[in-house]
Amino acid sequence: MPKYILFLDTNILIDLLADRIPFSNAAYVIFKEAKLDRWSLFTSSNSIINTFYVLEKQIGAKKANFAIETILNRMQVEDITKREITLALKSKTIDLEDACQIECAQKITGVNYIITRDKKGFVNANIMVLHPDELLELTKD
C-alpha cells in the first residue's frame, strides 16, 4: 500500500513532461516513487487538459498524446464537476483554477499533500501544501 497519497498541481505534470530543468528533477522522483508503488498520485481532469495544451504547443499533438498516456498509467484523474466549480467560486481562494484544484483534492479520500510550485495560490487549502522539494526533503529515508 502506498505510503503517501498526493494530489499534483498542473505545474508538476508540465515540469516532468516538458523537462523543465531544474524542476523536472523533483517531478521525476515523484513519478518514480509512484512507479514503485510507494506513492499514489492524483490530479484533476483540468490539469490533464492544461498540460496537454502546453505540451502540444511545444512538441506537437502526437508526442503530447503519448506523454499524457504515459503519465495516466502512473496516476488517477479526478473530475472537476459543477459542484467543485461552485464551491471554488464561493471560496476564499482568489484564483478560480487554484480553488478548483483545492476542491478536487479535498474530495479524494486520504490525500496527504497537495504538491505545487505555486504555494501562494493554495493558502486556503484544508490539505497541507508542499513544494516538490519540500516533499522530497520530508520523505527522505
KEKE-3310 file (N, C-alpha, C; in steps of 0.2 Angstrom, whole numbers, plus 5000, padded with zeros to 4 digits):
npx = (5004:5003:5013:5011:4998:4996:4991:4993:4998:4995:5007:5017:5015:5018:5031:5038:5034:5038:5051:5056:5070:5077:5066:5060:5067:5063:5050:5052:5057:5045:5036:5043:5043:5030:5029:5035:5026:5026:5020:5004:4997:4987:4978:4969:4956:4956:4969:4976:4971:4975:4989:4991:4988:4999:5010:5007:5009:5023:5028:5020:5005:5004:5015:5012:5000:5005:5014:5004:4997:5006:5009:4996:4996:5002:4995:4979:4965:4954:4938:4934:4919:4903:4899:4912:4917:4907:4909:4922:4920:4914:4924:4938:4949:4957:4961:4952:4956:4966:4957:4948:4957:4960:4947:4945:4955:4951:4941:4946:4949:4959:4970:4987:4995:4995:5004:5013:5022:5017:5013:5008:4995:4988:4985:4973:4969:4963:4971:4988:5000:5013:5029:5037:5051:5051:5043:5051:5062:5055:5052:5063:5073)
npy = (4994:5011:5024:5037:5048:5058:5074:5081:5097:5106:5112:5103:5092:5097:5101:5089:5082:5092:5093:5103:5109:5116:5110:5098:5088:5085:5082:5070:5061:5060:5054:5042:5036:5033:5024:5014:5010:5016:5029:5036:5044:5058:5069:5083:5082:5094:5098:5088:5092:5105:5103:5095:5105:5114:5106:5102:5114:5114:5102:5096:5088:5073:5068:5074:5068:5055:5057:5061:5049:5041:5046:5044:5031:5031:5037:5043:5051:5064:5070:5087:5094:5102:5105:5106:5117:5127:5127:5132:5145:5151:5151:5157:5158:5166:5164:5155:5143:5138:5137:5127:5116:5114:5111:5099:5091:5089:5081:5068:5054:5052:5060:5066:5077:5092:5095:5107:5120:5133:5138:5149:5151:5142:5144:5144:5131:5116:5105:5100:5109:5107:5112:5103:5101:5102:5091:5080:5082:5080:5067:5059:5045)
npz = (5000:4996:5003:5004:4998:4985:4978:4963:4957:4941:4937:4941:4933:4920:4922:4923:4910:4900:4903:4912:4917:4932:4938:4934:4939:4953:4950:4942:4952:4960:4951:4949:4962:4963:4952:4959:4967:4980:4982:4979:4966:4961:4951:4943:4931:4924:4925:4917:4904:4903:4904:4892:4883:4885:4882:4868:4861:4862:4858:4849:4844:4843:4850:4862:4866:4868:4879:4888:4889:4895:4908:4913:4916:4928:4937:4945:4939:4944:4942:4939:4943:4941:4955:4962:4955:4959:4973:4973:4967:4978:4988:4998:4990:4978:4964:4952:4946:4955:4966:4961:4960:4973:4979:4971:4976:4989:4988:4987:4995:5009:5005:5007:5004:4994:4980:4973:4964:4966:4979:4985:4979:4985:4999:5006:5007:5014:5015:5018:5009:4999:4992:4978:4981:4995:4998:4994:5003:5016:5014:5014:5016)
capx = (5000:5007:5014:5008:4993:4997:4987:4998:4995:4997:5014:5021:5015:5022:5038:5040:5034:5041:5058:5058:5075:5078:5060:5059:5071:5059:5044:5054:5057:5038:5033:5047:5040:5023:5030:5037:5020:5027:5016:4999:4996:4981:4977:4962:4955:4958:4977:4977:4969:4980:4996:4991:4988:5005:5014:5005:5012:5030:5031:5015:4999:5006:5020:5009:4996:5009:5016:4999:4995:5011:5008:4990:4997:5005:4991:4972:4962:4948:4935:4931:4912:4899:4900:4918:4917:4903:4912:4928:4918:4912:4929:4942:4954:4955:4962:4947:4959:4968:4952:4945:4961:4959:4941:4946:4959:4948:4936:4949:4950:4966:4976:4991:4998:4994:5011:5013:5027:5013:5010:5004:4989:4984:4985:4966:4968:4962:4976:4994:5003:5021:5033:5040:5057:5049:5041:5057:5065:5051:5051:5070:5074)
capy = (5000:5017:5027:5044:5050:5065:5077:5085:5103:5106:5113:5097:5087:5100:5101:5082:5081:5097:5093:5110:5109:5110:5107:5091:5083:5083:5078:5063:5057:5059:5048:5036:5033:5031:5018:5008:5009:5019:5034:5036:5051:5060:5076:5084:5082:5101:5098:5084:5096:5111:5100:5093:5111:5117:5101:5102:5119:5113:5096:5093:5084:5066:5067:5076:5062:5049:5059:5061:5042:5038:5048:5042:5024:5031:5042:5043:5058:5066:5076:5094:5095:5108:5105:5109:5124:5131:5128:5136:5152:5154:5150:5162:5157:5171:5161:5150:5137:5135:5135:5121:5111:5113:5107:5092:5087:5088:5075:5062:5051:5051:5064:5068:5083:5095:5096:5113:5125:5139:5138:5155:5150:5137:5146:5142:5123:5112:5099:5103:5111:5107:5112:5097:5100:5101:5084:5076:5083:5077:5059:5056:5040)
capz = (5000:4995:5010:5003:4993:4983:4973:4959:4953:4934:4935:4942:4927:4915:4924:4921:4903:4896:4906:4914:4922:4937:4942:4932:4944:4958:4947:4940:4958:4962:4947:4951:4968:4961:4948:4963:4972:4986:4982:4975:4963:4959:4948:4941:4924:4921:4925:4911:4898:4903:4902:4885:4879:4885:4878:4861:4858:4862:4855:4844:4847:4843:4856:4868:4867:4870:4885:4893:4890:4899:4915:4915:4919:4935:4942:4945:4937:4947:4938:4942:4941:4943:4962:4964:4952:4963:4979:4971:4966:4984:4992:4999:4985:4973:4958:4951:4944:4961:4970:4959:4962:4981:4979:4968:4980:4995:4988:4987:5002:5011:5002:5012:5002:4988:4978:4968:4965:4967:4986:4987:4977:4989:5006:5009:5007:5020:5015:5018:5003:4999:4986:4977:4985:5002:4999:4994:5010:5021:5014:5013:5020)
cpx = (5004:5007:5011:5003:4994:4993:4992:4995:4998:5004:5019:5021:5019:5029:5041:5040:5037:5049:5060:5063:5076:5072:5058:5062:5066:5053:5046:5054:5050:5035:5037:5045:5034:5024:5032:5032:5021:5022:5010:4997:4989:4982:4970:4962:4957:4966:4979:4976:4974:4987:4996:4992:4995:5010:5013:5009:5020:5032:5026:5010:5001:5010:5017:5004:5000:5012:5010:4997:5000:5010:5001:4991:5000:5001:4983:4970:4955:4945:4933:4924:4909:4900:4906:4919:4913:4906:4918:4926:4916:4918:4933:4948:4952:4955:4957:4951:4962:4963:4949:4950:4961:4952:4941:4950:4956:4943:4939:4951:4957:4972:4980:4993:4995:5001:5010:5020:5024:5010:5006:4997:4984:4984:4978:4965:4967:4967:4983:4997:5010:5023:5036:5047:5056:5047:5046:5061:5062:5051:5058:5070:5081)
cpy = (5006:5021:5034:5044:5057:5068:5082:5091:5102:5107:5107:5092:5091:5100:5094:5081:5086:5097:5099:5109:5116:5107:5100:5086:5080:5079:5071:5059:5055:5053:5042:5032:5030:5024:5012:5007:5012:5025:5033:5043:5052:5067:5077:5083:5089:5101:5094:5088:5101:5108:5098:5100:5114:5113:5102:5108:5118:5108:5093:5089:5076:5065:5069:5071:5057:5051:5059:5054:5039:5040:5045:5035:5025:5035:5041:5051:5059:5071:5082:5094:5102:5110:5109:5116:5129:5132:5133:5143:5155:5153:5157:5163:5162:5168:5155:5143:5134:5133:5128:5115:5109:5109:5100:5088:5085:5082:5068:5060:5050:5055:5067:5076:5085:5097:5101:5117:5132:5139:5144:5155:5145:5138:5144:5135:5120:5106:5103:5104:5111:5108:5105:5096:5099:5093:5079:5076:5079:5069:5056:5051:5040)
cpz = (5000:5002:5009:4997:4991:4978:4970:4956:4946:4933:4936:4936:4921:4916:4921:4913:4898:4898:4907:4919:4926:4940:4940:4936:4949:4955:4945:4946:4960:4958:4948:4957:4967:4957:4953:4968:4979:4987:4977:4972:4960:4956:4946:4933:4921:4921:4919:4905:4898:4901:4895:4881:4879:4881:4870:4858:4857:4858:4850:4847:4848:4849:4862:4870:4870:4878:4890:4894:4895:4906:4917:4918:4926:4940:4940:4943:4940:4943:4942:4939:4943:4951:4964:4961:4957:4970:4978:4971:4973:4989:4993:4994:4979:4966:4957:4950:4950:4965:4968:4960:4969:4982:4977:4973:4986:4994:4987:4994:5003:5008:5007:5011:4995:4986:4972:4969:4966:4974:4988:4985:4981:4997:5009:5009:5014:5021:5015:5011:5003:4992:4984:4981:4993:5003:4999:5000:5015:5020:5013:5018:5024)
residu = (MET:PRO:LYS:TYR:ILE:LEU:PHE:LEU:ASP:THR:ASN:ILE:LEU:ILE:ASP:LEU:LEU:ALA:ASP:ARG:ILE:PRO:PHE:SER:ASN:ALA:ALA:TYR:VAL:ILE:PHE:LYS:GLU:ALA:LYS:LEU:ASP:ARG:TRP:SER:LEU:PHE:THR:SER:SER:ASN:SER:ILE:ILE:ASN:THR:PHE:TYR:VAL:LEU:GLU:LYS:GLN:ILE:GLY:ALA:LYS:LYS:ALA:ASN:PHE:ALA:ILE:GLU:THR:ILE:LEU:ASN:ARG:MET:GLN:VAL:GLU:ASP:ILE:THR:LYS:ARG:GLU:ILE:THR:LEU:ALA:LEU:LYS:SER:LYS:THR:ILE:ASP:LEU:GLU:ASP:ALA:CYS:GLN:ILE:GLU:CYS:ALA:GLN:LYS:ILE:THR:GLY:VAL:ASN:TYR:ILE:ILE:THR:ARG:ASP:LYS:LYS:GLY:PHE:VAL:ASN:ALA:ASN:ILE:MET:VAL:LEU:HIS:PRO:ASP:GLU:LEU:LEU:GLU:LEU:THR:LYS:ASP)
# end
